[in-house]
Structures are given as C-alpha cells and as structure tokens.
Amino acid sequence: MLSLLAAVILTEKGIQDGWVIADDLRPILTREEARLMRQNGASWVRVHFRLSQTHQAWSTELIDAYKEVIRSLEAERLKPLGLIT
C-alpha cells in the first residue's frame, strides 16, 4: 500500500508562479498561463494570497481578483494550493 501511495505522490507535479495578481488587481496568472502550466505537467499551483502596500486589508475587490485566478486554474483542471500572508 505504501508503494502505491508513493507512486501517486511522485506523479503529482506542482508549480509556483509568484504573485498571481498585480497591485492594480489585474490578473498576472491568466487562463493562458494556467494552460501552459498544465501542458508542462503541473497538476497543482501554489497561489500566494497576499496583502500589499496598495491593499492592506482584504476587500471585496481583492478577493474577487483572486477568485478570477482560481477560476482560471480550475478551468484548466489545476488544483490551487493557497499560501496566505
């Protein structure tokens, strides 16, 4: 059983793209980028949910921008792995 679990873990590949939205709330990680990630073998993507000097608190606009990124990942069958800072 352990070897089967190890085989599954070793076949899953992930990627980190860095920031996924710009300070102006424009998506940096678009559906096209997500497609390229999937085509290159990724099955999950680390998403850094971050506040910045421009956005110092969680607002509806900021959350909506992140939702757009998550929808792009899910549309390409990628699993998001969130990091919140």
Residue frames as qw, qx, qy, qz and C-alpha x, y, z in Angstrom:
[[0.000, 0.885, 0.465, 0.000, 0.00, 0.00, 0.00],
 [0.316, -0.778, 0.087, 0.536, 2.80, 2.42, 0.83],
 [0.389, -0.129, 0.577, 0.706, 4.41, 1.96, -2.59],
 [0.173, 0.645, 0.654, 0.357, 1.10, 2.79, -4.28],
 [0.184, -0.928, -0.243, 0.216, 0.81, 5.96, -2.19],
 [0.414, -0.555, 0.331, 0.642, 4.41, 6.91, -3.02],
 [0.371, 0.219, 0.664, 0.611, 3.73, 6.38, -6.73],
 [0.055, 0.839, 0.516, 0.165, 0.72, 8.70, -6.59],
 [0.306, -0.870, -0.022, 0.386, 2.66, 11.38, -4.72],
 [0.459, -0.360, 0.472, 0.661, 5.60, 11.20, -7.12],
 [0.332, 0.409, 0.661, 0.535, 3.39, 11.61, -10.19],
 [0.031, -0.927, -0.372, 0.032, 1.78, 14.84, -8.93],
 [0.517, 0.104, 0.021, 0.850, 3.74, 17.90, -10.04],
 [0.089, -0.898, -0.374, 0.215, 3.23, 21.40, -8.82],
 [0.465, 0.399, 0.092, 0.785, 4.47, 24.83, -9.72],
 [0.205, -0.750, -0.323, 0.539, 4.75, 28.26, -8.13],
 [0.437, 0.664, 0.333, 0.507, 4.28, 31.25, -10.37],
 [0.253, 0.025, -0.211, 0.944, 4.99, 34.03, -7.88],
 [0.263, 0.329, 0.350, -0.837, 2.43, 36.79, -7.50],
 [0.272, 0.376, 0.850, 0.249, -0.81, 35.97, -9.26],
 [0.125, 0.889, 0.414, 0.152, -2.35, 39.46, -9.28],
 [0.396, 0.355, -0.092, 0.842, -0.75, 42.87, -9.71],
 [0.124, -0.288, -0.488, 0.815, -1.25, 45.75, -7.28],
 [0.334, 0.122, -0.159, -0.921, -3.81, 47.20, -9.72],
 [0.666, 0.100, 0.600, -0.432, -5.79, 43.92, -9.32],
 [0.661, 0.504, -0.399, -0.387, -5.00, 42.82, -12.88],
 [0.952, -0.159, 0.260, -0.010, -4.52, 39.04, -13.05],
 [0.022, 0.691, -0.683, -0.237, -0.95, 38.02, -13.75],
 [0.236, -0.052, 0.968, 0.074, -1.81, 34.33, -13.73],
 [0.567, 0.266, -0.141, -0.766, -4.31, 34.14, -16.58],
 [0.909, 0.138, 0.313, -0.236, -6.10, 31.16, -18.10],
 [0.708, 0.635, -0.304, 0.046, -3.46, 31.08, -20.86],
 [0.018, 0.631, -0.705, 0.323, -0.70, 30.86, -18.23],
 [0.695, -0.193, 0.576, -0.384, -2.63, 28.14, -16.42],
 [0.907, 0.386, 0.017, -0.167, -2.95, 26.20, -19.68],
 [0.481, 0.668, -0.537, 0.186, 0.82, 26.38, -20.20],
 [0.324, -0.490, 0.704, -0.399, 1.39, 25.14, -16.66],
 [0.854, 0.043, 0.415, -0.311, -0.91, 22.15, -17.24],
 [0.809, 0.560, -0.172, -0.049, 0.67, 21.41, -20.63],
 [0.307, 0.647, -0.631, 0.298, 4.06, 21.33, -18.91],
 [0.593, -0.032, -0.791, 0.149, 2.91, 18.70, -16.43],
 [0.100, -0.161, 0.547, -0.815, 1.69, 20.64, -13.41],
 [0.348, -0.464, -0.789, -0.206, -1.36, 19.34, -11.58],
 [0.360, -0.815, -0.398, 0.219, -1.35, 21.93, -8.79],
 [0.334, 0.599, -0.039, 0.727, -0.26, 25.57, -8.45],
 [0.406, -0.449, -0.475, 0.639, 0.80, 27.38, -5.30],
 [0.034, 0.769, 0.309, 0.559, -1.15, 30.63, -5.05],
 [0.360, -0.129, -0.424, 0.821, 0.18, 33.37, -2.78],
 [0.176, -0.828, -0.462, -0.264, -2.81, 35.24, -1.35],
 [0.515, -0.123, -0.249, 0.811, -1.10, 38.42, -0.21],
 [0.050, -0.952, -0.254, 0.160, -1.77, 41.87, 1.09],
 [0.609, 0.292, 0.068, 0.735, 0.46, 44.71, -0.13],
 [0.171, -0.235, -0.179, 0.940, 1.16, 48.38, 0.39],
 [0.261, -0.118, -0.410, -0.866, -1.68, 49.11, -2.03],
 [0.720, -0.344, -0.405, -0.446, -4.11, 46.63, -0.44],
 [0.057, 0.391, -0.727, 0.561, -3.50, 46.46, 3.29],
 [0.502, 0.042, 0.669, -0.546, -6.78, 44.72, 4.13],
 [0.194, 0.202, 0.915, 0.291, -8.96, 42.08, 2.48],
 [0.377, 0.349, 0.077, -0.854, -11.58, 43.84, 0.36],
 [0.758, 0.408, 0.449, -0.242, -14.28, 42.54, -1.96],
 [0.531, 0.787, -0.252, -0.186, -12.28, 43.78, -4.97],
 [0.030, -0.612, 0.790, -0.014, -9.12, 41.99, -3.84],
 [0.572, -0.019, 0.794, -0.203, -10.96, 38.75, -3.12],
 [0.727, 0.587, 0.221, -0.278, -12.73, 38.95, -6.49],
 [0.347, 0.760, -0.528, -0.154, -9.34, 39.31, -8.23],
 [0.217, -0.371, 0.899, -0.089, -8.11, 36.14, -6.52],
 [0.698, 0.271, 0.578, -0.323, -11.36, 34.35, -7.41],
 [0.632, 0.699, -0.163, -0.292, -10.68, 35.10, -11.07],
 [0.140, 0.603, -0.785, -0.023, -7.25, 33.48, -10.79],
 [0.447, -0.097, 0.851, -0.259, -8.71, 30.41, -9.04],
 [0.738, 0.480, 0.301, -0.366, -11.37, 30.08, -11.76],
 [0.484, 0.709, -0.469, -0.208, -8.62, 30.15, -14.40],
 [0.087, -0.419, 0.898, -0.105, -6.74, 27.38, -12.62],
 [0.568, 0.134, 0.735, -0.345, -9.84, 25.25, -12.16],
 [0.685, 0.601, -0.004, -0.412, -10.85, 25.76, -15.81],
 [0.487, 0.599, -0.632, -0.066, -7.54, 24.12, -16.72],
 [0.928, -0.223, -0.289, -0.069, -8.05, 21.32, -14.18],
 [0.431, 0.364, -0.542, 0.624, -5.28, 22.61, -11.89],
 [0.588, -0.647, -0.475, 0.103, -5.59, 22.42, -8.11],
 [0.057, 0.800, -0.226, 0.554, -4.72, 25.59, -6.19],
 [0.697, -0.321, -0.463, 0.444, -2.58, 25.30, -3.06],
 [0.054, -0.911, -0.115, -0.393, -3.04, 28.51, -1.10],
 [0.550, -0.124, -0.364, 0.741, -0.47, 30.43, 0.92],
 [0.140, -0.895, -0.317, -0.280, -1.97, 33.32, 2.89],
 [0.530, -0.106, -0.277, 0.794, 0.20, 36.16, 4.19]]
